[in-house]
Each structure stands twice: as C-alpha cells, then as structure tokens.
Amino acid sequence: LLFKVRIENLSKDTPVEFSPTATMFGNSVAFDETYIFQYLYKESHADEKLAAAGKTLFLSHLQLPPGTWIERLMAFTYDDPYTTKTLRLVVQGLMAGPEGLDLEFPFKASYRKEKLP
C-alpha cells in the first residue's frame, strides 16, 4: 500500500524533523531503509537499488530546512482480513524545533480477497 506524502516547512528559521518509522497505517509501520535492504540484499547492485529507492520512498530520518519541501512515497503492508473498517494514517513525532506534532488521517478501508479461477 502506497501513500504519496508531501512535507513542507513553512518556517523561516526552524528546521522540521521527520522519521518515517514513526508513521503507522492501522497496525503497520512504514517500510524503512532496513526493510528495503533486507528485501534487496541478495540482488546484484543492492546498494545502488537502495539508493534509488531512497529517491522515491521515505526511508530514513530527515531534517527539512526552512522554506523547503519534500515529496515521496510511504509504503506499508496491509493485509487485514476485516472487510471494511476505518484505519488511520498516523504521523508521530513530527518535530519543528522543540515542538512535537502528531497527525492523524482517517481512511475507510475495504478488503476484498480475489477469487482465483
């Protein structure tokens, strides 16, 4: 499951810090650098592939300077067998200087298992 996330620092003097591992969708934590490396490590050129993934996905802690923004994908595993329920995308520990901020975005999720022929 992928979410496109944009973080924008509108401050004039305070950096924003963000860690994707402090983000959850339902009971799933966002993929991080370790997860992706474990997936890729047996492949040839794993380091290059991990670097390429880091340009597309939020994988590690970042510090965003004032007046800048970043847009990347966040990846989660979702295989909850409940047919429909409300899930929350929770971003925890978004830091702007000493100020911490937790954000919640509710989603109505549906899960349908495909029938194989």
PASEBA-1860 file (N, C-alpha, C; in nm, 3 decimals):
! residues 117
1> LLFKVRIE> 0.085/-0.116/0.000/0.000/0.000/0.000/0.090/0.123/0.000 ~ 0.065/0.217/-0.089/0.149/0.337/-0.100/0.068/0.463/-0.075 ~ 0.130/0.559/-0.006/0.074/0.692/0.009/0.177/0.791/-0.043 ~ 0.131/0.889/-0.119/0.218/0.998/-0.161/0.207/1.106/-0.053 ~ 0.322/1.142/0.006/0.323/1.235/0.119/0.414/1.353/0.084 ~ 0.365/1.471/0.113/0.444/1.593/0.094/0.457/1.661/0.228 ~ 0.580/1.691/0.266/0.608/1.764/0.389/0.670/1.897/0.349 ~ 0.610/2.004/0.396/0.657/2.138/0.361/0.689/2.215/0.488
9> NLSKDTPV> 0.806/2.273/0.495/0.847/2.353/0.609/0.824/2.500/0.577 ~ 0.719/2.556/0.634/0.684/2.696/0.608/0.754/2.793/0.703 ~ 0.831/2.740/0.796/0.903/2.824/0.892/1.012/2.903/0.821 ~ 1.045/3.018/0.879/1.153/3.099/0.824/1.287/3.068/0.890 ~ 1.283/3.001/1.006/1.409/2.979/1.078/1.423/2.844/1.150 ~ 1.321/2.760/1.148/1.327/2.634/1.224/1.319/2.514/1.130 ~ 1.415/2.423/1.139/1.406/2.301/1.058/1.296/2.209/1.111 ~ 1.243/2.124/1.024/1.144/2.023/1.060/1.212/1.887/1.051
17> EFSPTATM> 1.191/1.803/1.153/1.247/1.668/1.152/1.134/1.567/1.143 ~ 1.160/1.461/1.067/1.059/1.361/1.041/1.125/1.224/1.031 ~ 1.062/1.124/1.090/1.111/0.987/1.080/0.998/0.898/1.030 ~ 1.014/0.835/0.914/0.907/0.750/0.861/0.875/0.631/0.950 ~ 0.971/0.586/1.032/0.945/0.471/1.118/0.851/0.507/1.233 ~ 0.819/0.634/1.250/0.722/0.677/1.350/0.585/0.698/1.286 ~ 0.566/0.644/1.166/0.439/0.657/1.094/0.375/0.520/1.080 ~ 0.245/0.515/1.109/0.173/0.387/1.102/0.046/0.401/1.021
25> FGNSVAFD> 0.008/0.293/0.954/-0.122/0.282/0.890/-0.188/0.160/0.950 ~ -0.293/0.181/1.028/-0.352/0.071/1.103/-0.248/0.017/1.199 ~ -0.214/-0.111/1.186/-0.111/-0.169/1.272/0.020/-0.194/1.197 ~ 0.039/-0.131/1.083/0.158/-0.149/1.002/0.247/-0.025/1.007 ~ 0.376/-0.048/1.034/0.474/0.060/1.036/0.526/0.079/0.893 ~ 0.555/0.203/0.856/0.608/0.232/0.722/0.740/0.158/0.699 ~ 0.760/0.113/0.575/0.887/0.049/0.539/1.000/0.147/0.566 ~ 1.114/0.095/0.610/1.230/0.180/0.631/1.348/0.124/0.553
33> ETYIFQYL> 1.463/0.188/0.567/1.583/0.150/0.493/1.623/0.005/0.520 ~ 1.610/-0.039/0.646/1.647/-0.176/0.682/1.557/-0.276/0.611 ~ 1.427/-0.251/0.611/1.331/-0.341/0.546/1.363/-0.354/0.397 ~ 1.384/-0.242/0.331/1.412/-0.243/0.187/1.545/-0.312/0.159 ~ 1.647/-0.286/0.243/1.777/-0.351/0.222/1.764/-0.502/0.237 ~ 1.689/-0.549/0.338/1.670/-0.693/0.356/1.601/-0.754/0.235 ~ 1.514/-0.679/0.172/1.446/-0.725/0.052/1.544/-0.733/-0.067 ~ 1.638/-0.639/-0.074/1.726/-0.627/-0.190/1.864/-0.690/-0.175
41> YKESHADE> 1.905/-0.726/-0.053/2.046/-0.755/-0.029/2.102/-0.871/-0.112 ~ 2.020/-0.965/-0.153/2.070/-1.077/-0.232/2.085/-1.042/-0.381 ~ 2.026/-0.933/-0.422/2.033/-0.895/-0.563/2.165/-0.826/-0.594 ~ 2.206/-0.835/-0.719/2.327/-0.763/-0.758/2.299/-0.613/-0.754 ~ 2.399/-0.538/-0.717/2.392/-0.391/-0.709/2.286/-0.346/-0.606 ~ 2.277/-0.418/-0.494/2.176/-0.387/-0.391/2.192/-0.245/-0.339 ~ 2.316/-0.198/-0.319/2.337/-0.063/-0.267/2.283/0.043/-0.362 ~ 2.305/0.022/-0.492/2.254/0.117/-0.592/2.102/0.117/-0.594
49> KLAAAGKT> 2.042/-0.001/-0.581/1.897/-0.010/-0.580/1.838/0.054/-0.455 ~ 1.907/0.038/-0.342/1.862/0.102/-0.219/1.870/0.255/-0.233 ~ 1.976/0.304/-0.293/1.990/0.449/-0.316/1.878/0.500/-0.407 ~ 1.844/0.423/-0.509/1.734/0.462/-0.599/1.601/0.462/-0.524 ~ 1.579/0.362/-0.439/1.455/0.357/-0.360/1.446/0.477/-0.268 ~ 1.561/0.522/-0.215/1.563/0.638/-0.126/1.527/0.768/-0.195 ~ 1.532/0.771/-0.327/1.490/0.891/-0.401/1.341/0.892/-0.427 ~ 1.274/0.778/-0.402/1.132/0.764/-0.429/1.050/0.747/-0.302
57> LFLSHLQL> 1.108/0.677/-0.204/1.038/0.645/-0.080/1.097/0.721/0.038 ~ 1.015/0.752/0.138/1.067/0.799/0.266/1.122/0.676/0.337 ~ 1.254/0.669/0.356/1.314/0.551/0.417/1.389/0.580/0.547 ~ 1.437/0.701/0.565/1.516/0.729/0.684/1.482/0.868/0.739 ~ 1.529/0.891/0.860/1.507/1.018/0.928/1.557/1.132/0.840 ~ 1.485/1.243/0.840/1.530/1.358/0.762/1.509/1.487/0.840 ~ 1.589/1.586/0.804/1.574/1.720/0.858/1.553/1.813/0.740 ~ 1.439/1.881/0.742/1.398/1.967/0.631/1.426/2.113/0.666
65> PPGTWIER> 1.516/2.179/0.593/1.548/2.318/0.623/1.428/2.411/0.602 ~ 1.429/2.528/0.667/1.320/2.623/0.649/1.297/2.659/0.502 ~ 1.169/2.674/0.466/1.133/2.716/0.331/1.146/2.609/0.224 ~ 1.162/2.483/0.262/1.176/2.377/0.163/1.066/2.272/0.181 ~ 1.056/2.184/0.083/0.958/2.076/0.091/1.017/1.950/0.028 ~ 0.954/1.837/0.060/0.994/1.710/0.001/0.868/1.627/-0.021 ~ 0.867/1.553/-0.130/0.751/1.470/-0.163/0.804/1.332/-0.202 ~ 0.756/1.232/-0.131/0.797/1.094/-0.157/0.681/1.001/-0.127
73> LMAFTYDD> 0.702/0.873/-0.152/0.603/0.771/-0.120/0.635/0.708/0.015 ~ 0.530/0.668/0.085/0.544/0.587/0.205/0.478/0.454/0.175 ~ 0.548/0.344/0.206/0.498/0.211/0.175/0.465/0.135/0.302 ~ 0.352/0.064/0.298/0.304/-0.015/0.411/0.257/-0.151/0.360 ~ 0.260/-0.250/0.449/0.198/-0.378/0.421/0.057/-0.371/0.479 ~ -0.042/-0.412/0.401/-0.180/-0.413/0.451/-0.247/-0.539/0.402 ~ -0.280/-0.627/0.495/-0.349/-0.750/0.458/-0.451/-0.789/0.564 ~ -0.516/-0.690/0.620/-0.614/-0.711/0.725/-0.737/-0.782/0.668
81> PYTTKTLR> -0.780/-0.891/0.727/-0.892/-0.968/0.672/-1.031/-0.907/0.697 ~ -1.040/-0.802/0.777/-1.171/-0.740/0.800/-1.219/-0.674/0.672 ~ -1.346/-0.693/0.639/-1.395/-0.645/0.510/-1.396/-0.493/0.498 ~ -1.441/-0.423/0.599/-1.440/-0.276/0.595/-1.421/-0.223/0.736 ~ -1.335/-0.126/0.749/-1.319/-0.057/0.876/-1.245/0.073/0.852 ~ -1.250/0.160/0.952/-1.178/0.286/0.943/-1.038/0.266/0.999 ~ -0.939/0.303/0.920/-0.799/0.296/0.962/-0.743/0.437/0.964 ~ -0.639/0.455/1.040/-0.577/0.586/1.049/-0.432/0.580/1.002
89> LVVQGLMA> -0.395/0.680/0.923/-0.255/0.704/0.892/-0.209/0.800/1.001 ~ -0.117/0.755/1.085/-0.072/0.834/1.200/0.074/0.871/1.181 ~ 0.101/1.001/1.175/0.237/1.053/1.166/0.272/1.105/1.305 ~ 0.367/1.039/1.371/0.404/1.076/1.507/0.541/1.142/1.508 ~ 0.558/1.232/1.602/0.690/1.289/1.626/0.742/1.379/1.517 ~ 0.654/1.447/1.447/0.697/1.548/1.350/0.746/1.666/1.434 ~ 0.873/1.699/1.426/0.932/1.799/1.514/0.965/1.927/1.440 ~ 0.925/2.040/1.498/0.963/2.173/1.450/1.030/2.242/1.568
97> GPEGLDLE> 1.162/2.235/1.574/1.233/2.283/1.692/1.194/2.197/1.811 ~ 1.160/2.259/1.924/1.120/2.180/2.042/0.974/2.134/2.038 ~ 0.898/2.180/1.939/0.756/2.147/1.930/0.735/2.016/1.855 ~ 0.663/1.923/1.918/0.629/1.796/1.854/0.485/1.798/1.808 ~ 0.459/1.729/1.699/0.324/1.727/1.643/0.293/1.585/1.597 ~ 0.175/1.536/1.636/0.125/1.408/1.588/0.002/1.435/1.502 ~ -0.004/1.374/1.385/-0.115/1.395/1.292/-0.186/1.263/1.266 ~ -0.319/1.269/1.252/-0.398/1.150/1.218/-0.488/1.181/1.100
105> FPFKASYR> -0.488/1.087/1.003/-0.572/1.099/0.885/-0.655/0.971/0.874 ~ -0.788/0.979/0.896/-0.869/0.857/0.888/-0.901/0.818/0.744 ~ -0.905/0.686/0.720/-0.940/0.630/0.590/-1.040/0.518/0.612 ~ -1.134/0.506/0.522/-1.223/0.391/0.523/-1.160/0.287/0.431 ~ -1.123/0.174/0.487/-1.053/0.070/0.411/-1.146/-0.046/0.381 ~ -1.136/-0.098/0.262/-1.211/-0.218/0.222/-1.111/-0.323/0.179 ~ -1.138/-0.444/0.217/-1.051/-0.556/0.181/-1.135/-0.662/0.113 ~ -1.101/-0.693/-0.010/-1.172/-0.798/-0.082/-1.070/-0.899/-0.133
113> KEKLP> -1.087/-1.022/-0.096/-0.998/-1.127/-0.145/-1.044/-1.167/-0.284 ~ -0.951/-1.168/-0.377/-0.986/-1.205/-0.514/-1.005/-1.355/-0.524 ~ -1.103/-1.392/-0.603/-1.128/-1.534/-0.629/-1.043/-1.577/-0.748 ~ -0.969/-1.683/-0.730/-0.887/-1.734/-0.840/-0.968/-1.830/-0.925 ~ -0.946/-1.826/-1.056/-1.023/-1.915/-1.145/-0.988/-2.061/-1.124
END
